[in-house]
Amino acid sequence: MALYAAAAAVLAGVESRQGSIKGLVYASSFQNVKQLYALLARLKVRRGVSRNEDLLEVGSGPGAASQVPRFVRVNTLKTCSDDAIDYFKRQGFSYQGRASSLEDLRALKGKCFLLDPLLSELLVFPAQTDLHEHPLYQAGHLILQDKASCLPAMLLAPPPGSHVIDACAAPGNKTSHLAALLKNQGKIFAFDLDAKRLASMATLLARAGVSCCQLAEEDFLAVSPSDQRYRQVQYILLDPSCSGSGMLTRQLEEPGTGLPSKERLRALAGFQQRALCHALTFPSLQRLVYSTCSLCQEENEDVVQEALQQSSGTFRLAPVIPSWPHRGLNTFPGAEHCLRASPETTLTGGFFIAVLERVEVPR
């Protein structure tokens, strides 16, 4: 992070009239100024800022991440928001109604809580609220899930009765959200290669009351789109393995951790690219959500752009949540339809979401 701060200071100096000479002197100590600019571009994405000077204001510590509220999704398979709110009120919590802005969420303190302004089943508590021992959580009535992580299922929006694939499903929070949206009516085909994670996921889904999900210890890339079991699949949620560079736990527990190496990014992006292109070959697919908890362009906009190019116009990016303040990087036409999230800009973990929909062919 010292390098990041130095780099920001250098280029801020280079670009300002007063600091131009000093900035150029410092810049000469870097062997490759182009690499320095590339480093700064990635860091600005990570921090959710647009100017080099803003990096100095955001700071290098985990402050923003530590201020992210505690989001709690009400599991509508077992209860409803009104009943959960009443339960907390009886426990001495003060319900403040529905939030109208991010400032309302930032102002939360003590035993106050709010209803999220976007998701009607999402309760919001102050940052350090610990509900792991709460009886509603242990009974599966509540899911401790960051707001950004709730967006993929919400934006996929499969109606009850649908057939859905959750391509890289573990640990299962998004799968349980899909089941709630389906009201346990329809089918979810959930795939993951990690047997231990699948076992934990089975426990989570059972506690949440999910009954419409079929778990498979299988590589999604090995699943045949022509298999008759998936002929009715119109919705796919693809949240593949990623660098995790946007995860709050990583920002809080490992402050100062740099972005992943180019080699690791290249390997991850290659897998993500193959998974997304494979998903788009399912014949009945109408809508797909691609999401990561990464801040890196290589795993996000670049993967989506390549998949769209390979789909030859069969799919397009769907415009979603126009009021969302943090959009995709302007790396290709339409990238503004993608969503980004960060502690600084949306009071959530770092996240990326793209919604792809099949282009209707005129009859």
Buried (B, 14 or more C-beta within 10 A) or exposed (E): EEEBBBBBBBBBBBEEEEBEEBBEEBBEEBEEBEEBBEBBEBBBBBBBBEEBBBBBEBEBEBEBBBBBBBBBBBBBBBBBBEEBBEBBEEEEBEBBEEBEEBEBBBEBEEEBBBBBBBBEBBBBBBBEBEBEEBEBBEBBBBBBBBBBBBBBBBBBBBEEEBBBBBBBBBBBBBBBBBBBBBEBEBBBBBBBBBEEBBEBBBEBBEBBBBEBBEBBEBEBBEBEBEEEEBEBBBBBBBBBBBBBBBBBEBBEEEBEEEBBEEEEBEEBBEBBBBBBBBBBEBEEBBBBBBBBBBBBBBBBBBBBBBBBEBBEEBBBBBEBBEEBEBBBBEEBEBBBBBBBBBBBBBBBBBBBBBBBBBEEEEE
